[in-house]
Amino acid sequence: MVNSILSAFYARDIGKLVEEISLFRHEENLWKTHGSMKNSSGNLALHLIGGTNFLIGTQLGKTGYVRSRDQEFLIKGVPREELIAQLEALIPMVTTVLQNLTQRDMDDEYPIVFDGGKQSKNYVLIQLLAHLNYHLGQINYLRRSLE
């Protein structure tokens, strides 16, 4: 089923995000930008944590997570260990939520408007995975540029 494949991809790519954050030699560089990049790696990680917890956890898993999207880009200086712990906590949450969805569930409408309209859960979960990887690439670029 698609949800099992997506679950494996999310676990893999969140794991890559943890690795990327861990590879920063200088923790303060997590909060720096470079060139035309407006967001730091730390803020991109917080954005992915918040978005995943809300869009998958709350909307599909009914976890009750309350998102403060603006804060994801304003908060600075979260310790690397805390970022990593929050990222690692996403893996079992996403895995549990996705593995509890049936194929019918995956084809059903996502509970809130997404990308300007009503979409299937399949659509949203694939788009969120692409979004995660887009920011993973940015974080990799920032790390290599700053260090």
Secondary structure, 3 states (H helix, E strand, C coil): CHHHHHHHHHHHHHHHHHHHHHCCCCHHHHHCCCCCCCCCHHHHHHHHHHHHHHHHHHHHHCCCCCCCHHHHHHCCCCCHHHHHHHHHHHHHHHHHHHHCCCHHHHHCECCCCECCECCEHHHHHHHHHHHHHHHHHHHHHHHHHHC
